[in-house]
Amino acid sequence: MPKIPVMQAVVEILKSEGIDTVFGCPGAAILPLYKAMEQDGSIEHLIVRHEEGATHMADGWSRTTGNVGVAIGTSGPAGTNMITGLYTAQADSVPILCVTGQAAVSKLHQEAFQAVDIVSIAAPVTKWAVQVKEAAQMPWIFREAFRVARSGRPGPVLIDLPIDVQKQEIEWDSSIDEPLPVQKAAPSDARVGRALEMLLAAERPLLLAGGGVILGEASGELLELAELLQVPVQATLMGKGAVDEDHPLYAGMTGIQTSQRYGNASFLESDLVLALGARFGDRHTGDLATYRGDRKFIHVDVEPTQIGKVFGPDLGIVADTKLFLRALLEKARARGPRAKSAWVERCQELKRTLPRREDFDTVPVKAPRVFKEINDFYGPDTYFVTAIGLYQIWSGQHQKSHLPRHYQVCGQAGPLGWEIPAAIGVKKALKTSRPDAEVVGIVGDYSFQFLVEELAVGAQYDVPFVLVMLNNEYLGLIRMAEDHGGYDMKYEVDIHYDTTGSDNVKIMEAYGCSGVRVADPGEIRGALEWARKEADRTSRPVLVEIMIEREGNTANGTSIAAMREYEPLP
C-alpha cells in the first residue's frame, strides 16, 4: 500500500464525502492541512474573518445541501470561537465538521502557545469531539466523523489535530476507501399500524411537520399522506417549507411567537396531533397544559431520547421520518383515499377568516408590510435565512415558504449575526446546482453588526445575495420583553444615536458592497428590484435597509389560547 502524507489522505476523504467547499482561517497549527489542500487544488476554500463565521457558513451550506458542512481553524482561540456555531448546529440538528489545529502532543501538558483542551470544551455541544494522537487513525476518525454527523439525529463533530501528527505519513490507498454506511431507523410495523388506527379514528387530526421532515427528505411523503387521508398539515418553525403554505391543506403554524392566528385556532380545535421530527420547543408549545389539552399525540422521532422529553405522548415511534411515512402510506393506501371532511373545511375557513394585517401604508413602515412586499416580490424558489429577534418572529408570522430547505432559521440557539455567514454558505452550496438562485437574508440592525466583517468574504469571493434589514434602532425583542413582560422599563436597549444611528449603507460600501435606505412603504418594491439587479451586476452582497416603526411589537403570549395582538386586525 502506498505511503502518503496523512493530510493528503484527509483531503481525499473530504472529496469522497462530497465536500467541494470549506470555510476557514489558516494558522500555524493547521498549515499541513492547508498545504495538502493547496496541492490538491479541487476543494474551494473561503477565508473567513472570524471562525464563528466559518461555522455558520458551513451550517448554511449543510442546510442547503443536506451534506456535512466543513469549517477549519487553527489552535487556541480558533476553536473556542467555533463553539457558538457548534452549539447552533447541535441545537438545530445540522451536520457540520469543525477541524482545528493543535500544539504538538508533547507540548499539550506544558501550556504551549495557543494550546487549549478544545475537545473538552466542545464536548457538550457536539455529537463527538476527538483529538487524533496517532496518524494511522486519521482516515478512520474522519470517516467516523462523517458517519456520526449524518446518523440518527444529525449534528456537529469536532476533530482536533496536533501539528506533529499532521506532519506524518501513513499507508493508505484512496482507491479502496469509501464513506462508512449510515443506518436509518426503520419503524416498528405494529406501531405504524397503531398510528394509522389512531389517525383514522380521530375527528380533527393534524399532521405536524418538524425539522425532521426536512432533514429526512420526507416532504413528498408527508404531502402524499395528507392528500390521501385529507388531514390538515401544520409546521413548526424548523419545519417551515416542508409543505407549500399556499396548499389547501396547510393549516398554519402554532406557537406563542412565530405563529399564525389560524394556526393556533386550528390546533386548539384538533383532537389528535401526529408530530413528525418535532421536539416540542417552548416557543411552539407555550403553556403545556393548554397545548396538550384533551388531544392525543403521536410522536415520531429518529432520536429515542426526544420522545417523552417534554411530555409523554400517547404513542411514541422511533424512526426516520421518511421511512415512517412510507410505511404509513403503504398501510393507508390499502384502506383507500378519504373524502374531504368537515374538519378540512373548518381549517380552511379559519385560514380565510383569521389572518393578520399586512397592508399598512403608514410612515414609519410597519414591519408586516415589509413581509407583504417580500412575499409579493420573491418567487417560491428563493432561499431565505434569518436569525433571532422581532424580525425573525415577524418573518415566521408573515413570510410564506413553499419548498423544503428554502427557509432557514437558527431556531433553538438563535445566535445574533448568523444571517450573513449563513447566506454565504447557502449561496456557495448552490454554486453548481443552481448558481442563479436568489439568496435573501432577513436581518435586524443589531444582528447585522455581530458578524458584519463576513461581508468581506462575500465581496472577495463574489458571493451575491440580498440583505433586507428591518431597522428600528433598538434591541427590539428585549425592549418588548422589558416593556411588556412585567419589568416596566426600557433599559440599555436603545441603540439610536445622532440623527440616524449607524449608517449601514456606508458600512456596506466600506466592504466594497452596496446598499440603499428606505423610509416609505411605497419605496420597498423598487428597492428590492434595485437590489436584485445590483447583486447580479456586482456579484456581491447588497443591502436594503428599511426604517421601521421604532417600538412596533409582535403578537405574543404565554399560551397559544391567549395571544396578545398589538396591531389592528382585519
C-alpha positions as CSV (number, residue, x, y, z in Angstrom):
1,M,0.0,0.0,0.0
2,P,1.4,3.5,-0.9
3,K,2.8,5.7,1.9
4,I,1.5,9.3,1.7
5,P,1.2,12.4,3.9
6,V,-1.6,11.9,6.3
7,M,-3.2,15.3,5.4
8,Q,-3.3,14.2,1.7
9,A,-5.4,11.3,2.9
10,V,-7.7,13.7,4.8
11,V,-8.2,15.8,1.6
12,E,-9.0,12.7,-0.4
13,I,-11.6,11.7,2.2
14,L,-13.2,15.1,2.2
15,K,-13.6,14.9,-1.5
16,S,-15.1,11.4,-1.4
17,E,-17.6,12.5,1.2
18,G,-18.9,15.1,-1.2
19,I,-17.1,18.2,0.1
20,D,-16.3,20.7,-2.6
21,T,-16.2,23.9,-0.4
22,V,-14.8,24.6,3.0
23,F,-14.7,27.7,5.2
24,G,-11.9,28.6,7.4
25,C,-8.9,30.7,8.6
26,P,-5.4,29.3,8.4
27,G,-2.9,29.4,11.3
28,A,0.4,27.9,12.1
29,A,-1.0,24.8,13.8
30,I,-3.2,23.7,10.8
31,L,-0.9,24.5,7.9
32,P,-0.2,20.9,6.9
33,L,-3.9,20.5,6.1
34,Y,-3.8,23.7,4.1
35,K,-0.6,22.5,2.3
36,A,-2.5,19.3,1.3
37,M,-5.5,21.4,0.1
38,E,-3.2,23.6,-2.0
39,Q,-1.5,20.7,-3.6
40,D,-4.8,19.0,-4.4
41,G,-6.5,22.2,-5.7
42,S,-10.0,20.8,-6.1
43,I,-11.7,22.0,-2.9
44,E,-12.6,25.7,-2.8
45,H,-11.7,27.4,0.4
46,L,-13.1,30.8,1.6
47,I,-11.0,32.8,4.1
48,V,-13.3,33.9,6.9
49,R,-12.8,37.0,9.1
50,H,-13.9,35.2,12.3
51,E,-14.0,31.4,13.0
52,E,-17.6,31.7,14.2
53,G,-18.4,32.9,10.7
54,A,-16.8,29.7,9.3
55,T,-19.1,27.5,11.4
56,H,-22.2,29.4,10.3
57,M,-21.2,29.3,6.6
58,A,-20.7,25.5,7.0
59,D,-24.1,25.4,8.7
60,G,-25.9,27.3,5.8
61,W,-24.0,25.0,3.3
62,S,-25.2,21.9,5.1
63,R,-28.8,23.0,5.5
64,T,-29.0,23.6,1.7
65,T,-27.2,20.5,0.5
66,G,-28.1,18.1,3.2
67,N,-24.4,17.1,3.4
68,V,-21.9,17.8,6.1
69,G,-20.5,21.3,6.1
70,V,-16.8,21.8,7.0
71,A,-15.2,24.6,8.9
72,I,-11.4,24.8,9.6
73,G,-9.4,26.8,12.1
74,T,-6.1,26.7,13.9
75,S,-5.4,26.1,17.6
76,G,-6.5,28.0,20.7
77,P,-9.0,30.8,20.1
78,A,-9.9,29.5,16.7
79,G,-11.5,26.5,18.3
80,T,-13.1,28.5,21.1
81,N,-14.5,30.9,18.5
82,M,-16.3,27.9,16.9
83,I,-18.3,26.9,20.0
84,T,-21.3,29.1,19.2
85,G,-21.5,27.6,15.7
86,L,-21.2,24.1,17.1
87,Y,-24.0,24.8,19.6
88,T,-26.2,26.3,16.9
89,A,-25.7,23.2,14.7
90,Q,-26.3,20.8,17.6
91,A,-29.5,22.6,18.6
92,D,-30.9,22.5,15.1
93,S,-29.7,19.0,14.1
94,V,-27.3,20.3,11.4
95,P,-24.4,18.1,10.5
96,I,-21.1,20.1,10.3
97,L,-17.5,19.1,10.9
98,C,-15.1,21.5,12.6
99,V,-11.4,20.8,12.2
100,T,-8.9,22.5,14.5
101,G,-5.1,22.6,14.7
102,Q,-3.4,21.9,17.9
103,A,0.0,22.1,19.6
104,A,2.3,19.1,19.3
105,V,1.3,16.2,21.5
106,S,4.5,16.5,23.6
107,K,3.6,20.1,24.5
108,L,-0.1,19.7,25.4
109,H,0.7,19.5,29.2
110,Q,3.1,22.5,29.1
111,E,0.7,25.3,28.4
112,A,2.2,25.8,25.0
113,F,1.2,28.8,22.8
114,Q,-2.5,28.5,21.9
115,A,-2.8,25.0,23.3
116,V,-6.3,24.6,24.8
117,D,-8.3,21.4,25.6
118,I,-10.8,22.1,22.8
119,V,-12.1,18.6,22.9
120,S,-13.4,19.0,26.5
121,I,-14.7,22.5,25.7
122,A,-16.6,21.3,22.6
123,A,-17.9,18.0,24.1
124,P,-21.2,19.4,25.4
125,V,-22.1,21.0,22.1
126,T,-21.1,18.2,19.7
127,K,-22.1,14.6,18.9
128,W,-18.5,13.7,19.1
129,A,-15.3,15.7,19.8
130,V,-12.0,13.9,19.4
131,Q,-8.3,14.5,19.2
132,V,-6.1,12.4,16.9
133,K,-2.9,11.3,18.5
134,E,-1.9,8.5,16.1
135,A,-1.6,9.4,12.4
136,A,-2.7,5.9,11.4
137,Q,-6.1,6.6,13.0
138,M,-6.7,9.7,10.9
139,P,-8.6,8.3,8.0
140,W,-10.9,6.2,10.2
141,I,-11.6,9.0,12.6
142,F,-12.6,11.3,9.6
143,R,-14.8,8.6,8.1
144,E,-16.4,8.0,11.5
145,A,-16.9,11.8,12.0
146,F,-18.9,12.0,8.8
147,R,-20.9,8.9,9.8
148,V,-21.7,10.3,13.2
149,A,-22.6,13.7,11.9
150,R,-25.1,12.1,9.4
151,S,-26.6,9.3,11.5
152,G,-29.6,9.4,13.8
153,R,-30.3,13.0,14.8
154,P,-27.7,14.8,12.7
155,G,-25.3,17.1,14.4
156,P,-21.8,18.6,14.7
157,V,-18.5,16.9,15.2
158,L,-15.1,18.4,16.0
159,I,-11.7,16.8,15.2
160,D,-8.6,18.3,16.8
161,L,-5.2,17.7,15.0
162,P,-1.9,18.2,16.8
163,I,0.7,19.7,14.5
164,D,3.2,16.8,14.8
165,V,0.5,14.2,13.9
166,Q,-0.4,16.2,10.8
167,K,3.1,16.1,9.5
168,Q,3.4,12.3,9.5
169,E,2.9,9.8,6.7
170,I,0.7,6.7,6.6
171,E,0.0,3.8,4.4
172,W,-3.4,4.4,2.7
173,D,-5.0,3.9,-0.7
174,S,-7.9,6.1,-1.7
175,S,-8.9,3.6,-4.5
176,I,-10.1,1.1,-2.0
177,D,-11.6,3.5,0.6
178,E,-15.2,4.8,0.8
179,P,-17.7,6.5,3.2
180,L,-19.0,4.5,6.1
181,P,-22.7,3.4,5.7
182,V,-25.3,5.3,7.7
183,Q,-28.1,3.1,9.0
184,K,-31.6,4.7,9.2
185,A,-34.0,3.7,11.9
186,A,-37.0,1.8,10.5
187,P,-40.3,1.9,12.4
188,S,-42.0,-0.9,14.2
189,D,-44.7,-2.3,11.9
190,A,-47.0,-2.7,14.9
191,R,-46.6,0.9,15.9
192,V,-47.2,2.1,12.4
193,G,-50.4,0.2,12.4
194,R,-51.4,1.7,15.7
195,A,-50.6,5.2,14.4
196,L,-52.9,4.7,11.4
197,E,-55.7,3.4,13.6
198,M,-55.5,6.4,15.8
199,L,-55.3,8.8,12.9
200,L,-58.3,7.3,11.2
201,A,-60.3,7.3,14.5
202,A,-59.7,11.0,15.1
203,E,-62.3,13.5,14.1
204,R,-60.0,16.5,13.9
205,P,-56.4,15.3,13.3
206,L,-53.4,17.4,12.4
207,L,-50.1,16.4,10.9
208,L,-47.3,18.5,12.4
209,A,-44.1,18.8,10.3
210,G,-41.0,19.5,12.4
211,G,-37.4,20.0,11.2
212,G,-37.0,16.2,11.0
213,V,-39.3,16.1,7.9
214,I,-36.9,18.4,6.1
215,L,-33.8,16.7,7.4
216,G,-35.3,13.3,6.4
217,E,-36.2,14.5,2.9
218,A,-39.7,13.4,3.7
219,S,-41.8,16.4,2.4
220,G,-43.1,14.4,-0.6
221,E,-44.3,11.5,1.5
222,L,-45.9,13.9,4.0
223,L,-47.9,15.7,1.4
224,E,-49.0,12.5,-0.2
225,L,-50.3,11.2,3.1
226,A,-52.1,14.5,3.9
227,E,-53.8,14.4,0.5
228,L,-54.6,10.7,0.7
229,L,-56.2,10.9,4.1
230,Q,-57.3,14.6,3.8
231,V,-55.6,15.6,7.0
232,P,-54.5,19.3,7.5
233,V,-50.8,20.0,8.0
234,Q,-49.0,22.4,10.3
235,A,-45.3,23.2,10.5
236,T,-43.1,24.2,13.4
237,L,-40.6,27.0,12.8
238,M,-37.9,24.4,11.9
239,G,-40.4,22.6,9.6
240,K,-41.3,25.7,7.7
241,G,-41.2,24.9,4.0
242,A,-42.0,21.2,4.5
243,V,-45.4,21.9,2.9
244,D,-46.2,24.8,0.5
245,E,-48.0,27.4,2.6
246,D,-50.4,28.0,-0.3
247,H,-51.6,24.4,-0.3
248,P,-55.3,24.0,0.7
249,L,-54.3,21.5,3.4
250,Y,-51.7,23.8,5.0
251,A,-53.2,24.9,8.4
252,G,-50.5,27.3,9.6
253,M,-48.0,27.4,12.5
254,T,-48.9,27.0,16.2
255,G,-46.8,28.9,18.8
256,I,-46.6,31.8,21.2
257,Q,-44.3,33.8,18.9
258,T,-43.7,32.5,15.4
259,S,-47.3,31.5,14.7
260,Q,-50.5,32.4,12.8
261,R,-53.8,33.2,14.4
262,Y,-55.4,30.5,12.3
263,G,-52.7,28.1,13.2
264,N,-53.3,28.4,16.9
265,A,-57.1,28.3,16.4
266,S,-57.0,25.1,14.3
267,F,-54.6,23.4,16.8
268,L,-56.8,24.3,19.7
269,E,-59.8,22.6,17.9
270,S,-57.8,19.4,17.0
271,D,-58.2,16.1,18.8
272,L,-55.1,14.4,17.6
273,V,-51.6,15.5,16.5
274,L,-49.2,13.3,14.6
275,A,-45.8,15.1,15.2
276,L,-43.0,14.2,12.8
277,G,-39.4,15.1,13.8
278,A,-40.6,17.9,16.1
279,R,-39.1,18.5,19.6
280,F,-42.0,20.5,21.1
281,G,-39.9,23.6,21.8
282,D,-41.2,26.0,24.3
283,R,-41.8,28.8,21.8
284,H,-44.0,26.3,19.9
285,T,-46.0,24.9,22.8
286,G,-46.3,27.8,25.3
287,D,-48.2,26.7,28.3
288,L,-48.1,22.9,28.2
289,A,-51.4,22.3,29.9
290,T,-53.2,24.3,27.2
291,Y,-51.1,22.8,24.4
292,R,-51.8,19.3,25.5
293,G,-55.4,19.8,26.4
294,D,-57.5,16.7,25.7
295,R,-55.9,15.9,22.4
296,K,-53.9,12.8,21.7
297,F,-50.3,12.9,20.5
298,I,-48.3,10.5,18.3
299,H,-44.6,11.5,18.3
300,V,-42.2,10.2,15.7
301,D,-38.5,11.0,16.0
302,V,-35.3,9.4,14.9
303,E,-33.7,10.2,18.3
304,P,-35.2,7.9,21.1
305,T,-34.4,10.3,23.9
306,Q,-36.6,13.0,22.3
307,I,-39.7,11.0,22.9
308,G,-41.1,11.9,26.3
309,K,-38.6,14.7,26.9
310,V,-41.2,17.4,27.1
311,F,-44.3,15.3,27.8
312,G,-45.2,11.7,27.3
313,P,-47.1,11.1,24.0
314,D,-49.9,8.6,23.7
315,L,-47.8,6.8,21.1
316,G,-44.1,7.1,20.6
317,I,-42.3,5.8,17.5
318,V,-38.5,5.8,16.9
319,A,-38.0,6.1,13.2
320,D,-36.6,8.1,10.3
321,T,-39.4,10.3,9.2
322,K,-39.2,9.2,5.6
323,L,-39.2,5.5,6.4
324,F,-42.1,6.0,8.8
325,L,-44.2,7.9,6.3
326,R,-43.5,5.4,3.6
327,A,-44.7,2.6,5.9
328,L,-47.8,4.5,7.0
329,L,-48.6,5.3,3.4
330,E,-48.4,1.7,2.4
331,K,-51.0,0.8,5.1
332,A,-53.1,3.9,4.3
333,R,-53.3,3.1,0.6
334,A,-54.7,-0.3,1.4
335,R,-57.6,1.5,3.1
336,G,-58.1,3.8,0.1
337,P,-58.4,7.6,-0.1
338,R,-60.7,9.6,2.1
339,A,-63.1,12.3,1.1
340,K,-62.7,15.9,2.1
341,S,-64.1,16.3,5.6
342,A,-65.8,19.0,7.5
343,W,-62.6,19.3,9.6
344,V,-60.6,20.2,6.5
345,E,-63.3,22.8,5.5
346,R,-63.1,24.2,9.1
347,C,-59.3,24.6,8.9
348,Q,-59.7,26.3,5.5
349,E,-62.3,28.6,7.0
350,L,-60.0,29.6,9.9
351,K,-57.2,30.3,7.4
352,R,-59.5,32.6,5.4
353,T,-61.0,34.4,8.4
354,L,-58.1,34.7,10.9
355,P,-55.2,36.5,9.1
356,R,-53.1,39.3,10.4
357,R,-53.0,42.7,8.6
358,E,-50.1,43.4,6.3
359,D,-51.4,46.2,4.1
360,F,-50.2,49.1,6.3
361,D,-49.2,52.2,4.3
362,T,-48.1,54.4,7.3
363,V,-44.7,56.1,7.8
364,P,-42.6,54.9,9.6
365,V,-43.0,51.5,8.0
366,K,-44.9,48.8,9.9
367,A,-42.9,45.5,9.8
368,P,-45.8,43.3,8.5
369,R,-45.8,45.5,5.3
370,V,-42.2,44.6,4.7
371,F,-43.1,40.9,4.6
372,K,-46.1,41.5,2.3
373,E,-43.6,43.1,-0.1
374,I,-41.2,40.2,0.3
375,N,-44.0,37.6,-0.4
376,D,-45.2,39.5,-3.4
377,F,-41.7,40.1,-4.9
378,Y,-39.7,37.0,-4.5
379,G,-40.6,33.7,-6.1
380,P,-41.0,30.3,-4.4
381,D,-37.5,29.2,-5.4
382,T,-35.9,32.0,-3.3
383,Y,-33.7,30.9,-0.4
384,F,-34.2,32.8,2.8
385,V,-32.1,32.9,6.0
386,T,-33.0,34.7,9.2
387,A,-31.7,34.6,12.8
388,I,-33.3,35.9,16.0
389,G,-35.3,38.9,17.2
390,L,-38.5,40.6,16.4
391,Y,-37.7,40.5,12.7
392,Q,-37.5,36.7,12.9
393,I,-40.8,36.5,14.7
394,W,-42.4,38.8,12.1
395,S,-40.9,36.6,9.4
396,G,-42.4,33.4,11.0
397,Q,-45.8,35.1,11.3
398,H,-46.0,36.7,7.9
399,Q,-43.4,35.3,5.5
400,K,-44.5,32.4,3.2
401,S,-42.3,29.4,2.4
402,H,-43.1,27.0,-0.4
403,L,-40.2,24.4,-0.6
404,P,-38.0,22.4,1.8
405,R,-34.6,23.8,2.7
406,H,-35.6,27.3,1.3
407,Y,-36.4,28.9,4.6
408,Q,-33.5,28.5,7.1
409,V,-33.5,29.8,10.6
410,C,-31.2,29.2,13.6
411,G,-34.2,28.2,15.7
412,Q,-33.1,27.0,19.1
413,A,-29.8,28.7,19.7
414,G,-30.6,31.9,18.0
415,P,-27.1,33.5,17.7
416,L,-27.1,37.1,16.5
417,G,-25.1,37.6,13.4
418,W,-25.9,34.2,11.8
419,E,-27.5,35.6,8.7
420,I,-24.5,37.0,6.7
421,P,-22.3,33.9,7.0
422,A,-25.2,31.5,6.6
423,A,-26.3,33.3,3.4
424,I,-22.7,32.9,2.1
425,G,-22.9,29.2,2.9
426,V,-26.2,28.8,1.2
427,K,-25.1,30.6,-1.9
428,K,-21.9,28.5,-2.2
429,A,-23.9,25.4,-1.7
430,L,-25.8,26.3,-4.9
431,K,-22.8,27.1,-7.0
432,T,-23.2,24.0,-9.2
433,S,-26.8,23.0,-8.9
434,R,-28.5,26.4,-9.0
435,P,-25.9,29.2,-9.5
436,D,-28.5,31.8,-10.4
437,A,-30.7,31.1,-7.3
438,E,-31.6,34.1,-5.2
439,V,-30.5,34.1,-1.6
440,V,-32.0,36.7,0.8
441,G,-31.1,37.3,4.4
442,I,-33.7,38.9,6.7
443,V,-31.7,40.8,9.3
444,G,-32.1,43.3,12.2
445,D,-29.9,46.3,12.6
446,Y,-28.3,44.9,15.8
447,S,-27.7,41.3,14.5
448,F,-26.3,42.8,11.3
449,Q,-23.2,44.1,13.1
450,F,-22.4,40.9,15.1
451,L,-20.6,39.2,12.2
452,V,-20.6,42.1,9.7
453,E,-17.0,41.5,8.8
454,E,-18.0,38.4,6.8
455,L,-19.3,40.9,4.2
456,A,-15.7,41.0,3.2
457,V,-15.9,37.3,2.3
458,G,-18.9,37.9,0.1
459,A,-17.1,40.7,-1.7
460,Q,-13.7,38.9,-2.0
461,Y,-15.2,35.7,-3.4
462,D,-18.0,37.3,-5.5
463,V,-20.9,35.8,-3.5
464,P,-24.1,37.8,-4.4
465,F,-27.1,37.9,-2.0
466,V,-29.5,40.4,-0.7
467,L,-29.9,41.5,2.9
468,V,-33.3,43.0,3.8
469,M,-32.8,44.9,7.1
470,L,-35.6,45.9,9.5
471,N,-34.0,48.8,11.4
472,N,-35.8,50.0,14.5
473,E,-32.6,51.2,16.2
474,Y,-33.4,49.0,19.2
475,L,-32.7,45.7,20.6
476,G,-36.3,45.2,19.7
477,L,-37.2,41.8,21.2
478,I,-35.5,42.7,24.5
479,R,-37.2,46.2,24.5
480,M,-40.5,44.5,24.1
481,A,-39.7,42.0,26.9
482,E,-38.7,44.8,29.2
483,D,-41.6,47.0,28.3
484,H,-44.4,44.4,28.2
485,G,-43.0,41.5,30.1
486,G,-43.6,42.8,33.6
487,Y,-40.3,44.8,34.0
488,D,-41.8,48.2,33.1
489,M,-38.5,49.5,31.7
490,K,-36.6,50.2,28.5
491,Y,-33.1,49.9,30.0
492,E,-30.0,49.6,27.8
493,V,-31.8,48.5,24.7
494,D,-31.9,51.8,22.7
495,I,-29.0,51.9,20.1
496,H,-30.2,55.1,18.4
497,Y,-27.7,58.0,18.4
498,D,-27.0,61.1,16.4
499,T,-29.7,61.5,13.7
500,T,-30.0,58.0,12.2
501,G,-27.7,55.8,14.2
502,S,-25.2,53.6,12.4
503,D,-25.0,54.3,8.7
504,N,-25.4,50.8,7.5
505,V,-25.2,51.7,3.8
506,K,-21.8,53.2,4.4
507,I,-20.8,50.0,6.3
508,M,-21.7,48.1,3.2
509,E,-19.7,50.4,1.0
510,A,-16.7,50.1,3.3
511,Y,-16.6,46.4,2.4
512,G,-17.0,47.0,-1.3
513,C,-20.7,46.2,-1.3
514,S,-23.7,48.5,-1.8
515,G,-27.0,49.4,-0.2
516,V,-29.9,51.7,0.0
517,R,-32.1,53.1,2.8
518,V,-35.9,53.1,2.6
519,A,-38.3,55.0,4.8
520,D,-41.6,54.8,3.0
521,P,-43.6,51.6,2.3
522,G,-44.2,52.6,-1.3
523,E,-40.4,52.5,-1.9
524,I,-39.8,48.9,-0.8
525,R,-40.6,47.1,-4.0
526,G,-38.4,49.5,-6.0
527,A,-35.6,48.9,-3.6
528,L,-35.9,45.2,-3.9
529,E,-35.9,45.4,-7.7
530,W,-32.8,47.5,-7.5
531,A,-31.1,45.1,-5.1
532,R,-31.7,42.1,-7.3
533,K,-30.1,43.9,-10.3
534,E,-27.3,45.3,-8.2
535,A,-26.4,41.9,-6.7
536,D,-26.4,40.5,-10.2
537,R,-24.3,43.4,-11.6
538,T,-21.7,43.4,-8.8
539,S,-21.8,39.7,-7.8
540,R,-21.6,41.0,-4.2
541,P,-23.9,41.4,-1.1
542,V,-26.4,44.2,-1.3
543,L,-28.4,45.8,1.5
544,V,-32.0,47.1,1.5
545,E,-32.3,48.9,4.8
546,I,-35.9,49.6,5.8
547,M,-36.5,52.1,8.7
548,I,-39.4,50.6,10.6
549,E,-41.6,51.8,13.4
550,R,-39.2,52.0,16.4
551,E,-41.5,50.4,19.0
552,G,-43.5,48.0,16.9
553,N,-44.4,44.7,18.7
554,T,-45.0,41.2,17.5
555,A,-48.1,39.2,18.6
556,N,-47.0,37.0,21.5
557,G,-48.2,35.4,24.7
558,T,-47.5,32.6,27.2
559,S,-50.3,30.4,25.9
560,I,-51.5,29.6,22.4
561,A,-55.0,30.3,23.7
562,A,-54.1,33.8,25.0
563,M,-52.1,35.7,22.4
564,R,-51.8,39.4,22.6
565,E,-52.2,41.2,19.3
566,Y,-50.6,44.6,19.1
567,E,-51.7,45.6,15.6
568,P,-55.3,46.2,14.4
569,L,-56.7,43.1,12.9
570,P,-58.5,42.8,9.5
